[in-house]
Each structure stands twice: as C-alpha cells, then as structure tokens.
Amino acid sequence: MAFFLVSYNARGLRVGQSEGDRARRIVVDKLMGGCDVLCIQETFLAKQDLARLNNINKDIHGAGESTTDLNTKHVKGRIPGGVAVLWHRKYDNMVKVLRLGVDWAIGLEIHFRDCKFVILSIHTPYECAQNEDEYIIRLAAILTFIQDIDCTCIFIVGDMNADIADDKSLFAKHLKQFCVENGLRLSSQDLLPKESYTYVSDAWHTASLLDHCICTADAHALIDKMQIRYDLATSDHMPFTLKCNINDIPKLIPVEVSAKSETLDWSNLTSEDIYAYHQRTHMYLGQTDIPRDAILCRDINCIKQEHCSQLCSLYNEIVDALIKSGRPMCKRRKGSHSGKPGWNRYVDKAHAEARIAFKVWSESGKHRSGPFFENKKHANTRFKYALRYIKRNENRLRSESLACKLQNNTYNDFWKEIRKLNNCRTSLPMNIDGITGSRNICQLWHNYYYELFNCIKSNLAAVDASGYDEGVTVAPQEVFEAVDKLKHNKSCGID
C-alpha cells in the first residue's frame, strides 16, 4: 500500500473559509489532495485557532501546537512558529495524536494492520550562535522521544534549518552528528540529488536545503521515493513528498528486557559451574516447543506469517533459556559515566533529578501522559543534553581539571588522574596454554615454578649441622656438571 507523506513550511496557515483564506491556502489544499498526511511548520496560529484545523476541509482532520495563548499575553506583530499535522479522515480509526509537551513538535502514531509507525513534525530555530544551545536541546528532546516510544518505524520531518550542503553550517554538523551517534538515517541527504534545495532567500537570493527527513532504519527502508515539489513554490520554502510502502512495516514481537545488564565471565567459572550451566541449559531447552512445520519448510522465500512468527518465537525461547541458565553465575555490570571530567559540575544534578523523576513516574503507574510523565521526559532531556555536552568537550574539561589540581597543589589527585588517563592498569591474559580462570592460571604458574626450582632432588639439612672439611677439593668440571643439571629460564628478567 502506497502512503504519501508531505512536509511543508507554510509561513502562515489560513484556517478560515473566505475567498482570501482559500487563496492563501491553495498550496495546502493541493498537497492534501494528493497525500495521506501533511506536516506543516510555522502555522502562525494561536492556541484558540487550533481547533479550526478540523474545519479546513470536510475530508481533513488535524491537530497542532502553538507558541501563543491569546488569553495570557498580547501579541505584537504576527504569531511566531507553530506546527500542525493534517490527515485524511479515512485514517481516523488508525491515528493517535502524540503531544511532546512543546510548541515546536507534534506527532502521529498510525496503526496499520498489526503494525504501527510514527510521524513527527518539528520546527527548529534559524541558525545563529545564540540559538545553538536551543538547537541541541531540541535534538536531545527528539532523541528522548525516540527512546521512550515503543516503535521502530519513525519519520521525523520538518524545517530543521540545517544546510547540509554548506560545510560551514554549524547546525548541519550538529544534525549529521546527531544521526550518526544515534543510528538514524538522514533520508533527505541519501535520497535527494546534491543540487536539491527547499529554501530560497529573498534577501540574498541563495538556495539551501533546510527541510529534511530523519528516519530510523526500518522507516528509511519503507521509502520508495522522495521528491521536492518545486512546482508549488509560492513562498520561500518548497514542500517535499515521501512515497512509502507501508506493507513492509516489520512486525515486532514483545521481548522481556532486563532492566539491569548482567555479564557472565567464563574465565572465572570452575568445572562445577560449567557442569551446572550445562544441566540448566539442558533442562530449559528441553521445555522449548519446536515448530516442525516451520523448520521443515523448504521454501527459501517463504513469506508465511505463521512460519516467521514461529521461528522468531523459537529464537527468543532459545535466547531466554541460555540467559536463565547463566543468570545464577552472572555479575551485575556497574557502568557509570561519573568518571568523566565535568560530571560533578554539569551532569550530577541533572542525573539526580532524572532519577527522582523516573522513580515518581514509575510509582504513579507509568502512565504515558500527565504531569509525572512530562516531568520525567523533561528531566531526561536535561540530563542527556548535559551528558552530551561533557562528552563533546571531554578533552577541554579534562585539561581544565588537571590545571585546577596543579593550581591547588593537589598532586596526589593530579597523578591519579594522569594514571587513569594513560590506562596504567596492566591487563592480564584470560587464557594460557588452554587454561582459563584466575584460580586455574595461578595453579598453573605454581606448578611450573615448583618444578623449575626443584629440578634436582637433594636432602634437606640444617646449616648448623653441616660440617666443613678443608681437605675437600671441588673441581671446576663438577661445578659445571651440577649447574648443567639445572633447568633454564629461572631468571625474572630477560638475562
């Protein structure tokens, strides 16, 4: 099934039905006539006008966010910003509006058959040094949204004010780094020709590609075609269209994920531990149901949903059996970023607030809306922004930390951090001559040196009881023969 998604910075959306309003809305009406969902940025609508998005057309319903509430403040000039998403009414039973609690983003969750995908319409500030922090905060908020939502097919479209064709664009660098670090695809860069543009400056008469589409890997695989509608250029921004095949949306199988990571160190296991692991594995795997029809299917291009589901379930049961078998011997992994420079100054407070907000939200029932959920979401955003800041500036913050320790004459802390920086801890091998485990390796070296230093059998005697005979003569040949009987490699050094 072909699904058409359009993004457009309208520079003002008229929601009235007068001739003037319809004339100013001609591009939006044409776009909605040929698409399923339309994402609009810079609507310039007040909160009191958002309900009128459902009155634009009898076949169109919509939702939006606004930056201005006319009941709380006076407006000088036009209303800034605002986003909206419009959809055809045939999708009413499949659509759920997602609100992020901000005035620059709004989303849709669309259920199709047994699957679902998410569309997020966003608007970011224009590029300048004063807006850089706000730009990064909005990227962090988007990342939090992606991590919190239970979906792998996510389309993020809108006016992102990042000219990816300009090597000097700071916002473009942030956007590309954001995609690379989080495994996202910048589809507008991958699918559009290099000379493409979506914005023409009336002042400088320059063209830029400022409107983009960011996707997860599953969402990017659904896109058949991406096109910029130059024929509908009536303002400084041009809309772009995505044609997607939503029949290929992957079906997700719920998997129980442990909240805390565990590691199994095989090198420290004894033979009894391995035997116990073998027994538990045999027991748990024996309880696994084997789908004979799916395994014996000889069609390498089999597309039967039943077979795919059975094989996925079999895989998950095998993995669960192995995890449960090794869990009694696992050790908790204590991962932490607290050793990074700048943690106490920039991150510690935000991290504590995020933990408290999560605990309150969890104890309240883990609802996906409401004040506790919004507080948790904003706290996570602040924490991730602060963590990203110290990661990006790690070298500078570490240099400042070392300089501060020298200035305060805290030499012990200074050299401790130097050793940590140089990674002075010597790593030990986990396998020596086929022997694994710290205890077994220690016993190996014990036996080796015991045999080495006791290679010649001799009778034990007390020093005081041994006599001394001046008439005994020891020939050099006897010394040579005695030394020759000793084994080599007893020295600790290379000599």
C-alpha angles and dihedrals in degrees: 000000000000115000121190120208122184131190121196136170097216097184088220130002120218112210098179127100100229120118090253093052093048091048091053089046098051095111092051091048091051092048093050089050090064106032141060100219128021121195114201129193128196096023092165089214127144121229089255090061099050094088088061090067086086091058099057092092134356090237096047131079126181151172133203151173127234135199094213135062110192090204093063106038145017120249124227111196120339126344110260127230126338132158134220140180123209127192138179113264092238086076095055094107091047100045131090119180114229117206118193096193093250133103096229102058140045131169146197128217109204120194115208117182105309094338137069141201134193131226120197123191113200140174124199131194121266118267118275136120093259092057098048096095092047090049092054091046090055091049088051090051090052090051091051090051092051093049095047099047120085098230137094098197106075128158116195111190136166148084103321097169093223117128101207091186091063112081090198095056109115093194090052090055090050092049094049092046090049091055095045096047094049101039096249129145121234092214095181088061095044100044106033127075116258093247093056121125137179101186134054118191112227090200101046099022091228129138124225139174100235102145115077147173120223117190141178115243093261092049093047090054090059095059113102097174141002120199138174114223101224089163090069097053105136097140136026093285129065124207123237129209132214121201110201134182103220092182087081096059106133116241113234124219114208112246126191107238122196114238092219124048119236130198130203114211104204092186091068096050121108125217088260091055092050091048091051090049089051091052094049092046091051091050097047095043089050088062092056118110112232114214098216096183093053094045094046093047107120097194105108089193094048112156099178107137091212093057093046092049093048093050092048090050091049091051092050092048091051092049091047091050092053092046093050091047093056098037096092089059097042126111124214114252111231102202117175140168092202092104092065117105114259095026097120093043102044111013112027096078094045090047092052091048091049092052092049092047091050092049092050091047091048093050091049092061103273094265115183092226139033136070096301092052092047091048091051092048095050092045090052090050093053092047095049092046091052092046091050090050094057091044092053092046098037096124094049094045092048091051090050090049093052092047091050092051091051092047091051092046092238093144096163091059090043095056092040089059091045090055090048090049093050092046093232094176108111113227117225124220116254095207128042119176090336093309116125133185128057094255094049092046091051090051090049092056091043092056092044096054093039090058092041097055095038099048093123117058114226139167118256114238136171115249094227092052096053114099128220122223116192091196094065114103121200114206121216090238090059091053091048092050092048093050091045090060091061119093121247130240098051093127118098094217135055091270 
